[in-house]
Amino acid sequence: CTSCTAGCTGCGNCPNAVTCTNSENCVKALTCTGSTNCNRARTCTNSKDCFEAITCTGSSNCYTARTCTNSTNCYKATTCTNSTGCPGH
């Protein structure tokens, strides 16, 4: 799956995919669902390492997310629902 550039589903290594679903190593993906290493993803759902996400749902390490739901490490979130690391919480 390393050659996937559009979308990856159920792949173990998707370094070039724009969209990841149930995949790993999605370092360039803009949208992640059930995936890992979503370092640049803008939208994360049930994913990990969403360091630059704007919206996080059920995800982890949402450092810059504005909206967090059921997520962790939402240090800059303005809307937090059942999440951790939110400002003022």
Backbone atoms as SQL, in Angstrom:
CREATE TABLE atoms (id INTEGER PRIMARY KEY, chain TEXT, resi INTEGER, resn TEXT, atom TEXT, x REAL, y REAL, z REAL);
INSERT INTO atoms VALUES
  (1, 'A', 1, 'CYS', 'N', 0.816, -1.223, 0.000),
  (2, 'A', 1, 'CYS', 'CA', 0.000, 0.000, 0.000),
  (3, 'A', 1, 'CYS', 'C', 0.843, 1.264, 0.000),
  (4, 'A', 2, 'THR', 'N', 2.153, 1.124, -0.028),
  (5, 'A', 2, 'THR', 'CA', 2.982, 2.330, 0.046),
  (6, 'A', 2, 'THR', 'C', 2.772, 3.229, -1.156),
  (7, 'A', 3, 'SER', 'N', 2.262, 2.676, -2.249),
  (8, 'A', 3, 'SER', 'CA', 2.081, 3.475, -3.457),
  (9, 'A', 3, 'SER', 'C', 0.726, 4.178, -3.505),
  (10, 'A', 4, 'CYS', 'N', -0.173, 3.848, -2.546),
  (11, 'A', 4, 'CYS', 'CA', -1.479, 4.519, -2.512),
  (12, 'A', 4, 'CYS', 'C', -1.283, 6.012, -2.329),
  (13, 'A', 5, 'THR', 'N', -1.858, 6.810, -3.220),
  (14, 'A', 5, 'THR', 'CA', -1.759, 8.255, -3.056),
  (15, 'A', 5, 'THR', 'C', -3.119, 8.876, -2.773),
  (16, 'A', 6, 'ALA', 'N', -4.190, 8.229, -3.181),
  (17, 'A', 6, 'ALA', 'CA', -5.526, 8.778, -2.950),
  (18, 'A', 6, 'ALA', 'C', -6.061, 8.293, -1.607),
  (19, 'A', 7, 'GLY', 'N', -6.473, 7.037, -1.553),
  (20, 'A', 7, 'GLY', 'CA', -7.029, 6.504, -0.327),
  (21, 'A', 7, 'GLY', 'C', -6.491, 5.140, 0.008),
  (22, 'A', 8, 'CYS', 'N', -6.328, 4.884, 1.303),
  (23, 'A', 8, 'CYS', 'CA', -5.883, 3.578, 1.782),
  (24, 'A', 8, 'CYS', 'C', -6.928, 3.032, 2.741),
  (25, 'A', 9, 'THR', 'N', -7.267, 1.772, 2.598),
  (26, 'A', 9, 'THR', 'CA', -8.186, 1.118, 3.520),
  (27, 'A', 9, 'THR', 'C', -7.571, -0.200, 3.973),
  (28, 'A', 10, 'GLY', 'N', -7.408, -0.335, 5.280),
  (29, 'A', 10, 'GLY', 'CA', -6.875, -1.567, 5.834),
  (30, 'A', 10, 'GLY', 'C', -5.452, -1.867, 5.431),
  (31, 'A', 11, 'CYS', 'N', -4.643, -0.839, 5.309),
  (32, 'A', 11, 'CYS', 'CA', -3.252, -1.033, 4.892),
  (33, 'A', 11, 'CYS', 'C', -2.282, -0.797, 6.049),
  (34, 'A', 12, 'GLY', 'N', -1.158, -1.453, 5.991),
  (35, 'A', 12, 'GLY', 'CA', -0.191, -1.360, 7.069),
  (36, 'A', 12, 'GLY', 'C', 0.782, -0.210, 6.945),
  (37, 'A', 13, 'ASN', 'N', 0.918, 0.328, 5.745),
  (38, 'A', 13, 'ASN', 'CA', 1.896, 1.397, 5.549),
  (39, 'A', 13, 'ASN', 'C', 1.431, 2.317, 4.421),
  (40, 'A', 14, 'CYS', 'N', 0.911, 3.492, 4.790),
  (41, 'A', 14, 'CYS', 'CA', 0.325, 4.412, 3.800),
  (42, 'A', 14, 'CYS', 'C', 0.963, 5.792, 3.869),
  (43, 'A', 15, 'PRO', 'N', 2.254, 5.899, 3.616),
  (44, 'A', 15, 'PRO', 'CA', 2.931, 7.182, 3.812),
  (45, 'A', 15, 'PRO', 'C', 2.512, 8.270, 2.829),
  (46, 'A', 16, 'ASN', 'N', 1.868, 7.894, 1.721),
  (47, 'A', 16, 'ASN', 'CA', 1.530, 8.889, 0.708),
  (48, 'A', 16, 'ASN', 'C', 0.036, 9.118, 0.523),
  (49, 'A', 17, 'ALA', 'N', -0.795, 8.367, 1.228),
  (50, 'A', 17, 'ALA', 'CA', -2.242, 8.465, 1.042),
  (51, 'A', 17, 'ALA', 'C', -2.797, 9.779, 1.581),
  (52, 'A', 18, 'VAL', 'N', -3.816, 10.304, 0.883),
  (53, 'A', 18, 'VAL', 'CA', -4.489, 11.524, 1.323),
  (54, 'A', 18, 'VAL', 'C', -5.583, 11.185, 2.331),
  (55, 'A', 19, 'THR', 'N', -6.183, 10.011, 2.170),
  (56, 'A', 19, 'THR', 'CA', -7.234, 9.551, 3.073),
  (57, 'A', 19, 'THR', 'C', -6.884, 8.164, 3.584),
  (58, 'A', 20, 'CYS', 'N', -7.011, 7.970, 4.901),
  (59, 'A', 20, 'CYS', 'CA', -6.698, 6.676, 5.504),
  (60, 'A', 20, 'CYS', 'C', -7.880, 6.139, 6.296),
  (61, 'A', 21, 'THR', 'N', -8.201, 4.869, 6.075),
  (62, 'A', 21, 'THR', 'CA', -9.237, 4.191, 6.838),
  (63, 'A', 21, 'THR', 'C', -8.670, 2.875, 7.354),
  (64, 'A', 22, 'ASN', 'N', -8.685, 2.724, 8.677),
  (65, 'A', 22, 'ASN', 'CA', -8.162, 1.503, 9.301),
  (66, 'A', 22, 'ASN', 'C', -6.778, 1.151, 8.777),
  (67, 'A', 23, 'SER', 'N', -5.931, 2.158, 8.697),
  (68, 'A', 23, 'SER', 'CA', -4.587, 1.960, 8.168),
  (69, 'A', 23, 'SER', 'C', -3.529, 2.508, 9.122),
  (70, 'A', 24, 'GLU', 'N', -2.277, 2.248, 8.806),
  (71, 'A', 24, 'GLU', 'CA', -1.182, 2.682, 9.660),
  (72, 'A', 24, 'GLU', 'C', -0.181, 3.524, 8.887),
  (73, 'A', 25, 'ASN', 'N', 0.553, 4.325, 9.651),
  (74, 'A', 25, 'ASN', 'CA', 1.605, 5.177, 9.093),
  (75, 'A', 25, 'ASN', 'C', 1.076, 6.141, 8.029),
  (76, 'A', 26, 'CYS', 'N', -0.014, 6.846, 8.394),
  (77, 'A', 26, 'CYS', 'CA', -0.670, 7.778, 7.463),
  (78, 'A', 26, 'CYS', 'C', -0.108, 9.184, 7.643),
  (79, 'A', 27, 'VAL', 'N', 1.185, 9.324, 7.445),
  (80, 'A', 27, 'VAL', 'CA', 1.865, 10.568, 7.805),
  (81, 'A', 27, 'VAL', 'C', 1.482, 11.764, 6.942),
  (82, 'A', 28, 'LYS', 'N', 0.915, 11.529, 5.758),
  (83, 'A', 28, 'LYS', 'CA', 0.530, 12.652, 4.900),
  (84, 'A', 28, 'LYS', 'C', -0.978, 12.794, 4.736),
  (85, 'A', 29, 'ALA', 'N', -1.728, 11.883, 5.328),
  (86, 'A', 29, 'ALA', 'CA', -3.182, 11.888, 5.153),
  (87, 'A', 29, 'ALA', 'C', -3.816, 13.140, 5.740),
  (88, 'A', 30, 'LEU', 'N', -4.831, 13.653, 5.058),
  (89, 'A', 30, 'LEU', 'CA', -5.571, 14.810, 5.552),
  (90, 'A', 30, 'LEU', 'C', -6.804, 14.374, 6.326),
  (91, 'A', 31, 'THR', 'N', -7.278, 13.168, 6.055),
  (92, 'A', 31, 'THR', 'CA', -8.423, 12.615, 6.766),
  (93, 'A', 31, 'THR', 'C', -8.080, 11.213, 7.234),
  (94, 'A', 32, 'CYS', 'N', -8.272, 10.969, 8.536),
  (95, 'A', 32, 'CYS', 'CA', -7.953, 9.665, 9.113),
  (96, 'A', 32, 'CYS', 'C', -9.156, 9.091, 9.852),
  (97, 'A', 33, 'THR', 'N', -9.431, 7.831, 9.600),
  (98, 'A', 33, 'THR', 'CA', -10.468, 7.113, 10.331),
  (99, 'A', 33, 'THR', 'C', -9.886, 5.779, 10.777),
  (100, 'A', 34, 'GLY', 'N', -9.855, 5.554, 12.081),
  (101, 'A', 34, 'GLY', 'CA', -9.328, 4.302, 12.605),
  (102, 'A', 34, 'GLY', 'C', -7.897, 4.037, 12.207),
  (103, 'A', 35, 'SER', 'N', -7.096, 5.080, 12.129),
  (104, 'A', 35, 'SER', 'CA', -5.730, 4.934, 11.628),
  (105, 'A', 35, 'SER', 'C', -4.684, 5.468, 12.608),
  (106, 'A', 36, 'THR', 'N', -3.416, 5.261, 12.278),
  (107, 'A', 36, 'THR', 'CA', -2.336, 5.696, 13.154),
  (108, 'A', 36, 'THR', 'C', -1.350, 6.597, 12.420),
  (109, 'A', 37, 'ASN', 'N', -0.558, 7.301, 13.220),
  (110, 'A', 37, 'ASN', 'CA', 0.456, 8.218, 12.692),
  (111, 'A', 37, 'ASN', 'C', -0.142, 9.253, 11.740),
  (112, 'A', 38, 'CYS', 'N', -1.286, 9.812, 12.143),
  (113, 'A', 38, 'CYS', 'CA', -1.983, 10.806, 11.313),
  (114, 'A', 38, 'CYS', 'C', -1.439, 12.197, 11.618),
  (115, 'A', 39, 'ASN', 'N', -0.148, 12.363, 11.436),
  (116, 'A', 39, 'ASN', 'CA', 0.553, 13.566, 11.871),
  (117, 'A', 39, 'ASN', 'C', 0.007, 14.851, 11.276),
  (118, 'A', 40, 'ARG', 'N', -0.460, 14.809, 10.031),
  (119, 'A', 40, 'ARG', 'CA', -0.903, 16.021, 9.348),
  (120, 'A', 40, 'ARG', 'C', -2.405, 16.081, 9.117),
  (121, 'A', 41, 'ALA', 'N', -3.116, 15.054, 9.545),
  (122, 'A', 41, 'ALA', 'CA', -4.552, 14.986, 9.271),
  (123, 'A', 41, 'ALA', 'C', -5.301, 16.173, 9.866),
  (124, 'A', 42, 'ARG', 'N', -6.251, 16.694, 9.115),
  (125, 'A', 42, 'ARG', 'CA', -7.089, 17.797, 9.587),
  (126, 'A', 42, 'ARG', 'C', -8.295, 17.263, 10.345),
  (127, 'A', 43, 'THR', 'N', -8.775, 16.109, 9.921),
  (128, 'A', 43, 'THR', 'CA', -9.918, 15.475, 10.572),
  (129, 'A', 43, 'THR', 'C', -9.532, 14.071, 11.000),
  (130, 'A', 44, 'CYS', 'N', -9.709, 13.788, 12.287),
  (131, 'A', 44, 'CYS', 'CA', -9.358, 12.476, 12.830),
  (132, 'A', 44, 'CYS', 'C', -10.556, 11.845, 13.520),
  (133, 'A', 45, 'THR', 'N', -10.830, 10.606, 13.183),
  (134, 'A', 45, 'THR', 'CA', -11.883, 9.845, 13.837),
  (135, 'A', 45, 'THR', 'C', -11.303, 8.507, 14.275),
  (136, 'A', 46, 'ASN', 'N', -11.358, 8.255, 15.578),
  (137, 'A', 46, 'ASN', 'CA', -10.818, 7.003, 16.122),
  (138, 'A', 46, 'ASN', 'C', -9.400, 6.734, 15.634),
  (139, 'A', 47, 'SER', 'N', -8.592, 7.774, 15.637),
  (140, 'A', 47, 'SER', 'CA', -7.224, 7.648, 15.143),
  (141, 'A', 47, 'SER', 'C', -6.205, 8.095, 16.188),
  (142, 'A', 48, 'LYS', 'N', -4.932, 7.891, 15.879),
  (143, 'A', 48, 'LYS', 'CA', -3.875, 8.227, 16.822),
  (144, 'A', 48, 'LYS', 'C', -2.878, 9.205, 16.211),
  (145, 'A', 49, 'ASP', 'N', -2.250, 9.963, 17.103),
  (146, 'A', 49, 'ASP', 'CA', -1.188, 10.897, 16.711),
  (147, 'A', 49, 'ASP', 'C', -1.681, 11.962, 15.735),
  (148, 'A', 50, 'CYS', 'N', -2.818, 12.578, 16.091),
  (149, 'A', 50, 'CYS', 'CA', -3.441, 13.601, 15.230),
  (150, 'A', 50, 'CYS', 'C', -2.928, 14.983, 15.625),
  (151, 'A', 51, 'PHE', 'N', -1.632, 15.183, 15.507),
  (152, 'A', 51, 'PHE', 'CA', -0.977, 16.366, 16.050),
  (153, 'A', 51, 'PHE', 'C', -1.477, 17.679, 15.465),
  (154, 'A', 52, 'GLU', 'N', -1.934, 17.693, 14.209),
  (155, 'A', 52, 'GLU', 'CA', -2.337, 18.934, 13.555),
  (156, 'A', 52, 'GLU', 'C', -3.825, 18.974, 13.228),
  (157, 'A', 53, 'ALA', 'N', -4.587, 18.060, 13.797),
  (158, 'A', 53, 'ALA', 'CA', -6.012, 17.977, 13.475),
  (159, 'A', 53, 'ALA', 'C', -6.779, 19.209, 13.938),
  (160, 'A', 54, 'ILE', 'N', -7.833, 19.531, 13.203),
  (161, 'A', 54, 'ILE', 'CA', -8.740, 20.602, 13.586),
  (162, 'A', 54, 'ILE', 'C', -9.931, 20.007, 14.325),
  (163, 'A', 55, 'THR', 'N', -10.354, 18.834, 13.892),
  (164, 'A', 55, 'THR', 'CA', -11.464, 18.137, 14.525),
  (165, 'A', 55, 'THR', 'C', -11.039, 16.724, 14.901),
  (166, 'A', 56, 'CYS', 'N', -11.225, 16.384, 16.180),
  (167, 'A', 56, 'CYS', 'CA', -10.863, 15.057, 16.672),
  (168, 'A', 56, 'CYS', 'C', -12.065, 14.386, 17.317),
  (169, 'A', 57, 'THR', 'N', -12.317, 13.159, 16.924),
  (170, 'A', 57, 'THR', 'CA', -13.370, 12.365, 17.544),
  (171, 'A', 57, 'THR', 'C', -12.786, 11.002, 17.895),
  (172, 'A', 58, 'GLY', 'N', -12.789, 10.674, 19.174),
  (173, 'A', 58, 'GLY', 'CA', -12.254, 9.388, 19.604),
  (174, 'A', 58, 'GLY', 'C', -10.802, 9.188, 19.235),
  (175, 'A', 59, 'SER', 'N', -10.034, 10.272, 19.258),
  (176, 'A', 59, 'SER', 'CA', -8.643, 10.200, 18.805),
  (177, 'A', 59, 'SER', 'C', -7.668, 10.650, 19.889),
  (178, 'A', 60, 'SER', 'N', -6.380, 10.476, 19.620),
  (179, 'A', 60, 'SER', 'CA', -5.375, 10.817, 20.619),
  (180, 'A', 60, 'SER', 'C', -4.370, 11.833, 20.096),
  (181, 'A', 61, 'ASN', 'N', -3.748, 12.517, 21.051),
  (182, 'A', 61, 'ASN', 'CA', -2.711, 13.509, 20.748),
  (183, 'A', 61, 'ASN', 'C', -3.195, 14.586, 19.780),
  (184, 'A', 62, 'CYS', 'N', -4.386, 15.134, 20.082),
  (185, 'A', 62, 'CYS', 'CA', -5.007, 16.165, 19.237),
  (186, 'A', 62, 'CYS', 'C', -4.534, 17.548, 19.685),
  (187, 'A', 63, 'TYR', 'N', -3.241, 17.790, 19.590),
  (188, 'A', 63, 'TYR', 'CA', -2.627, 18.974, 20.180),
  (189, 'A', 63, 'TYR', 'C', -3.213, 20.292, 19.704),
  (190, 'A', 64, 'THR', 'N', -3.565, 20.400, 18.431),
  (191, 'A', 64, 'THR', 'CA', -4.023, 21.678, 17.899),
  (192, 'A', 64, 'THR', 'C', -5.513, 21.694, 17.578),
  (193, 'A', 65, 'ALA', 'N', -6.212, 20.620, 17.876),
  (194, 'A', 65, 'ALA', 'CA', -7.627, 20.517, 17.516),
  (195, 'A', 65, 'ALA', 'C', -8.460, 21.614, 18.165),
  (196, 'A', 66, 'ARG', 'N', -9.403, 22.146, 17.408),
  (197, 'A', 66, 'ARG', 'CA', -10.338, 23.145, 17.921),
  (198, 'A', 66, 'ARG', 'C', -11.544, 22.466, 18.545),
  (199, 'A', 67, 'THR', 'N', -11.935, 21.331, 17.991),
  (200, 'A', 67, 'THR', 'CA', -13.084, 20.584, 18.494),
  (201, 'A', 67, 'THR', 'C', -12.650, 19.168, 18.841),
  (202, 'A', 68, 'CYS', 'N', -12.884, 18.779, 20.091),
  (203, 'A', 68, 'CYS', 'CA', -12.507, 17.446, 20.553),
  (204, 'A', 68, 'CYS', 'C', -13.702, 16.727, 21.158),
  (205, 'A', 69, 'THR', 'N', -13.920, 15.505, 20.733),
  (206, 'A', 69, 'THR', 'CA', -14.956, 14.659, 21.300),
  (207, 'A', 69, 'THR', 'C', -14.341, 13.301, 21.610),
  (208, 'A', 70, 'ASN', 'N', -14.441, 12.885, 22.865),
  (209, 'A', 70, 'ASN', 'CA', -13.882, 11.586, 23.269),
  (210, 'A', 70, 'ASN', 'C', -12.423, 11.441, 22.858),
  (211, 'A', 71, 'SER', 'N', -11.657, 12.506, 23.018),
  (212, 'A', 71, 'SER', 'CA', -10.264, 12.493, 22.577),
  (213, 'A', 71, 'SER', 'C', -9.314, 12.886, 23.706),
  (214, 'A', 72, 'THR', 'N', -8.012, 12.789, 23.437),
  (215, 'A', 72, 'THR', 'CA', -7.027, 13.108, 24.462),
  (216, 'A', 72, 'THR', 'C', -6.046, 14.170, 23.988),
  (217, 'A', 73, 'ASN', 'N', -5.433, 14.839, 24.975),
  (218, 'A', 73, 'ASN', 'CA', -4.404, 15.846, 24.726),
  (219, 'A', 73, 'ASN', 'C', -4.891, 16.973, 23.818),
  (220, 'A', 74, 'CYS', 'N', -6.086, 17.481, 24.124),
  (221, 'A', 74, 'CYS', 'CA', -6.698, 18.549, 23.316),
  (222, 'A', 74, 'CYS', 'C', -6.323, 19.911, 23.894),
  (223, 'A', 75, 'TYR', 'N', -5.055, 20.255, 23.819),
  (224, 'A', 75, 'TYR', 'CA', -4.534, 21.410, 24.537),
  (225, 'A', 75, 'TYR', 'C', -5.084, 22.750, 24.069),
  (226, 'A', 76, 'LYS', 'N', -5.562, 22.847, 22.824),
  (227, 'A', 76, 'LYS', 'CA', -6.023, 24.125, 22.299),
  (228, 'A', 76, 'LYS', 'C', -7.501, 24.127, 21.927),
  (229, 'A', 77, 'ALA', 'N', -8.207, 23.095, 22.303),
  (230, 'A', 77, 'ALA', 'CA', -9.606, 22.967, 21.903),
  (231, 'A', 77, 'ALA', 'C', -10.481, 24.052, 22.510),
  (232, 'A', 78, 'THR', 'N', -11.405, 24.573, 21.710),
  (233, 'A', 78, 'THR', 'CA', -12.383, 25.536, 22.201),
  (234, 'A', 78, 'THR', 'C', -13.682, 24.829, 22.533),
  (235, 'A', 79, 'THR', 'N', -13.903, 23.691, 21.923),
  (236, 'A', 79, 'THR', 'CA', -15.070, 22.869, 22.231),
  (237, 'A', 79, 'THR', 'C', -14.590, 21.481, 22.622),
  (238, 'A', 80, 'CYS', 'N', -14.851, 21.121, 23.883),
  (239, 'A', 80, 'CYS', 'CA', -14.396, 19.837, 24.400),
  (240, 'A', 80, 'CYS', 'C', -15.572, 19.035, 24.931),
  (241, 'A', 81, 'THR', 'N', -15.704, 17.817, 24.473),
  (242, 'A', 81, 'THR', 'CA', -16.738, 16.929, 24.975),
  (243, 'A', 81, 'THR', 'C', -16.086, 15.619, 25.386),
  (244, 'A', 82, 'ASN', 'N', -16.143, 15.325, 26.678),
  (245, 'A', 82, 'ASN', 'CA', -15.609, 14.061, 27.183),
  (246, 'A', 82, 'ASN', 'C', -14.171, 13.820, 26.727),
  (247, 'A', 83, 'SER', 'N', -13.362, 14.881, 26.787),
  (248, 'A', 83, 'SER', 'CA', -11.976, 14.783, 26.340),
  (249, 'A', 83, 'SER', 'C', -11.019, 15.237, 27.436),
  (250, 'A', 84, 'THR', 'N', -9.726, 14.986, 27.238),
  (251, 'A', 84, 'THR', 'CA', -8.737, 15.368, 28.239),
  (252, 'A', 84, 'THR', 'C', -7.761, 16.394, 27.680),
  (253, 'A', 85, 'GLY', 'N', -7.117, 17.107, 28.597),
  (254, 'A', 85, 'GLY', 'CA', -6.099, 18.071, 28.215),
  (255, 'A', 85, 'GLY', 'C', -6.654, 19.387, 27.709),
  (256, 'A', 86, 'CYS', 'N', -7.968, 19.574, 27.838),
  (257, 'A', 86, 'CYS', 'CA', -8.605, 20.781, 27.320),
  (258, 'A', 86, 'CYS', 'C', -8.305, 21.987, 28.204),
  (259, 'A', 87, 'PRO', 'N', -8.127, 23.168, 27.601),
  (260, 'A', 87, 'PRO', 'CA', -7.863, 24.384, 28.380),
  (261, 'A', 87, 'PRO', 'C', -8.990, 24.650, 29.372),
  (262, 'A', 88, 'GLY', 'N', -8.609, 24.973, 30.600),
  (263, 'A', 88, 'GLY', 'CA', -9.599, 25.319, 31.606),
  (264, 'A', 88, 'GLY', 'C', -10.286, 24.130, 32.240),
  (265, 'A', 89, 'HIS', 'N', -9.794, 22.924, 31.950),
  (266, 'A', 89, 'HIS', 'CA', -10.397, 21.728, 32.548),
  (267, 'A', 89, 'HIS', 'C', -9.410, 21.065, 33.497);
